[in-house]
Amino acid sequence: MIETSTLTKSAISEYISKGKRFDKRQLSEFRNLSIDLALSKKAEGGAKVKLGKTEVWVGVKMEIAEPYPDSPDKGNLMVTAELLPLSSSKYEYGPPKFNAIEIGRLVDRGIRESKFIDFEKLCIKEGEKVWAVIIDIYSINDDGNLLDAAFIGALAALKSAKMPFYDEKKEKIDYEAESKKKIPLTKNIPINFSIHKIKNSFFLDPSIEEELASEGRIILAFIPDSPVKICSMQKGETMVVSTDEFNKAIKLAEDKYDSFFSEVMKKIDSEILKLK
């Protein structure tokens, strides 16, 4: 298990409280972002995302399934995360632990609540057969902020994915047939911000040392609008946040939203062009 010494935590806390960071970034500044969509030929879509030294791989698969009882005319979504031991010594092989389950649920919630996927268009036969979108997240290197990196990877994989060909006569998927059909997506593209807190300061995109020194985090997913709207929200750890502090955290993300959203979309669209 990775631990951060009291001395290191104290130094990080002092720097953050002064608006400084050891890697010279501003409190609202993200590390360098890179996206590569040429990840897998077997999956319907895939993306490799690097945020600083943090790296995640995300794959999208499509299957035929029965609809959920409460949404007989809508497709299904399932998001899972596997935190591999190769990415950090704090992870072990075995059943998913809390951190992996949490990442999967938070990515699922942000995508589902944003209505980014048009689930009604994934219905094949109401009450009987629908498309299921399966998103698998794998940590390759954990240097902090796996959640935001995984969220970006999920967006990139969904936007680049091609649905397999469904043979209506045989009522099954033909993986050999070529298909150019895309997953039905809307303009409600969600962007996630993990906002961490130390003392009275909030900051974005923590390194692993900053993450371990953090008192807690507020997780917000936004969708584009005028002004932008929050589509999902969660508070992590046991920290107490006042109304003024919560508003401060929201403003930090809102002020960063436009530039970061533009950067993410520009990189994804550039990669999609390379695939054509």
TABELQUI-V945609 format. One record per residue. RES is the residue in three letters. NEAR is the number of other C-alpha atoms within 8 Angstrom. Layout:
[[RES/NEAR] [RES/NEAR]]
This chain:
[[MET/5] [ILE/5] [GLU/5] [THR/9] [SER/6] [THR/6] [LEU/6] [THR/8] [LYS/12] [SER/8] [ALA/8] [ILE/12] [SER/11] [GLU/8] [TYR/11] [ILE/12] [SER/11] [LYS/6] [GLY/9] [LYS/11] [ARG/11] [PHE/7] [ASP/4] [LYS/6] [ARG/11] [GLN/8] [LEU/11] [SER/11] [GLU/8] [PHE/9] [ARG/8] [ASN/7] [LEU/9] [SER/8] [ILE/13] [ASP/9] [LEU/14] [ALA/9] [LEU/9] [SER/8] [LYS/6] [LYS/4] [ALA/9] [GLU/13] [GLY/14] [GLY/19] [ALA/16] [LYS/14] [VAL/15] [LYS/13] [LEU/12] [GLY/9] [LYS/8] [THR/14] [GLU/15] [VAL/16] [TRP/15] [VAL/15] [GLY/15] [VAL/16] [LYS/10] [MET/11] [GLU/8] [ILE/10] [ALA/9] [GLU/8] [PRO/15] [TYR/8] [PRO/6] [ASP/4] [SER/7] [PRO/10] [ASP/11] [LYS/14] [GLY/14] [ASN/12] [LEU/10] [MET/9] [VAL/12] [THR/12] [ALA/13] [GLU/10] [LEU/11] [LEU/12] [PRO/10] [LEU/7] [SER/11] [SER/9] [SER/9] [LYS/7] [TYR/10] [GLU/7] [TYR/6] [GLY/4] [PRO/4] [PRO/10] [LYS/6] [PHE/6] [ASN/7] [ALA/12] [ILE/11] [GLU/8] [ILE/12] [GLY/12] [ARG/10] [LEU/8] [VAL/13] [ASP/11] [ARG/9] [GLY/13] [ILE/11] [ARG/10] [GLU/9] [SER/13] [LYS/9] [PHE/13] [ILE/10] [ASP/10] [PHE/10] [GLU/8] [LYS/8] [LEU/12] [CYS/13] [ILE/8] [LYS/8] [GLU/11] [GLY/9] [GLU/9] [LYS/12] [VAL/17] [TRP/13] [ALA/13] [VAL/12] [ILE/11] [ILE/13] [ASP/11] [ILE/15] [TYR/11] [SER/14] [ILE/12] [ASN/11] [ASP/13] [ASP/10] [GLY/12] [ASN/14] [LEU/12] [LEU/9] [ASP/11] [ALA/14] [ALA/15] [PHE/11] [ILE/12] [GLY/16] [ALA/15] [LEU/9] [ALA/13] [ALA/15] [LEU/11] [LYS/9] [SER/11] [ALA/12] [LYS/11] [MET/11] [PRO/13] [PHE/10] [TYR/8] [ASP/9] [GLU/6] [LYS/4] [LYS/5] [GLU/7] [LYS/8] [ILE/9] [ASP/9] [TYR/7] [GLU/4] [ALA/7] [GLU/7] [SER/8] [LYS/6] [LYS/7] [LYS/9] [ILE/10] [PRO/9] [LEU/8] [THR/9] [LYS/6] [ASN/9] [ILE/10] [PRO/13] [ILE/10] [ASN/12] [PHE/11] [SER/13] [ILE/14] [HIS/14] [LYS/12] [ILE/13] [LYS/7] [ASN/7] [SER/9] [PHE/12] [PHE/11] [LEU/12] [ASP/14] [PRO/11] [SER/9] [ILE/10] [GLU/10] [GLU/11] [GLU/11] [LEU/8] [ALA/11] [SER/10] [GLU/11] [GLY/12] [ARG/12] [ILE/12] [ILE/13] [LEU/13] [ALA/13] [PHE/13] [ILE/13] [PRO/11] [ASP/6] [SER/5] [PRO/5] [VAL/9] [LYS/9] [ILE/9] [CYS/12] [SER/12] [MET/9] [GLN/7] [LYS/8] [GLY/9] [GLU/7] [THR/6] [MET/7] [VAL/4] [VAL/6] [SER/6] [THR/6] [ASP/6] [GLU/9] [PHE/9] [ASN/8] [LYS/9] [ALA/11] [ILE/8] [LYS/8] [LEU/11] [ALA/11] [GLU/9] [ASP/7] [LYS/9] [TYR/8] [ASP/8] [SER/7] [PHE/8] [PHE/9] [SER/8] [GLU/8] [VAL/9] [MET/8] [LYS/8] [LYS/10] [ILE/10] [ASP/8] [SER/8] [GLU/11] [ILE/10] [LEU/7] [LYS/6] [LEU/7] [LYS/4]]
